[in-house]
Amino acid sequence: MNFLNIVKWITYSLVLIGALNWGLVGAFNFDLVSFLFGEMTVFTRIIYSLIGLSAIGYFLASMRDERECSQYHC
């Protein structure tokens, strides 16, 4: 497994955690990240920031993959 695949796996995992957290907030008004790490502690803010950056990174990686795939007619 090369470095880019590891980065994509990590970003995908963090985006999935963020999506599940927002699903819990929407359905049950329960914020899992705040429950586990405290209400807006430094660590909670770091988690939220990493999830947001991962969403941007995953989007950019997906765009790159789509461009490469269209180049090789995947």
N, C-alpha and C positions, 0 to 999 in steps of 0.2 A: 504494500500500500504506500503510495507516494505522499509527499507532504501536502499537496493540494487536495487529495482525497481526504486526508485527516482533517484539514481545515474545513472542507465542505461538510464533513460529518459532524464536527463540533458546532458549526454555525447552524446546520439543520436541527441539531438537538436543542440548541438554545432557542431557536425560533419556535420549535414545537412546544417547549416549556412555556414560552411566552403566550402562545396561542391557547394552551390548556389553562393557563392562569386567567387569561381574559375570558375564556369560556366559563370558568368557575365564578368570576366576578359577575358576568352577565346573568348566569342562571341562578346563582345562590347568594350573590353579594358577599362572596368569600374570596379574599386575596391570599392565596397560598404562600406567595413570597413573603408578604408582610407577616403572615402567621408564623412562618419558619424562622425568619431573621429579624423580626421586629418592625415596628411602624416607622418607616423612613429613616432607618439607621444608615450609617455610612455603607455598611455591607449590602443592605437592601438597595441603595442607590447604585452601587457598583453592579449588582445583579441586573437591575433594570437597564443600566447603560450597556452592559454586555449583550443583553437580549436585543436592544435597539440596534447596536452596531452589527450584530450578527444578522439581523434582518436585512440591513443594507448590504452587507458582504454577501449574503446568500443570493440576493437579487442580482448583484453584479456578476457573481459566478454563474448564475443561471443564464444571464444575457451572453456571457462569454461562451458558455456551452452551446447555446442556441446558434450563435454566429459560427462556431466551429462545425457544428452539425450541418448547417445549411451549406457550408463550404464543401463538405465531403458527401453531401446528399444522404444523410442518415435517415 
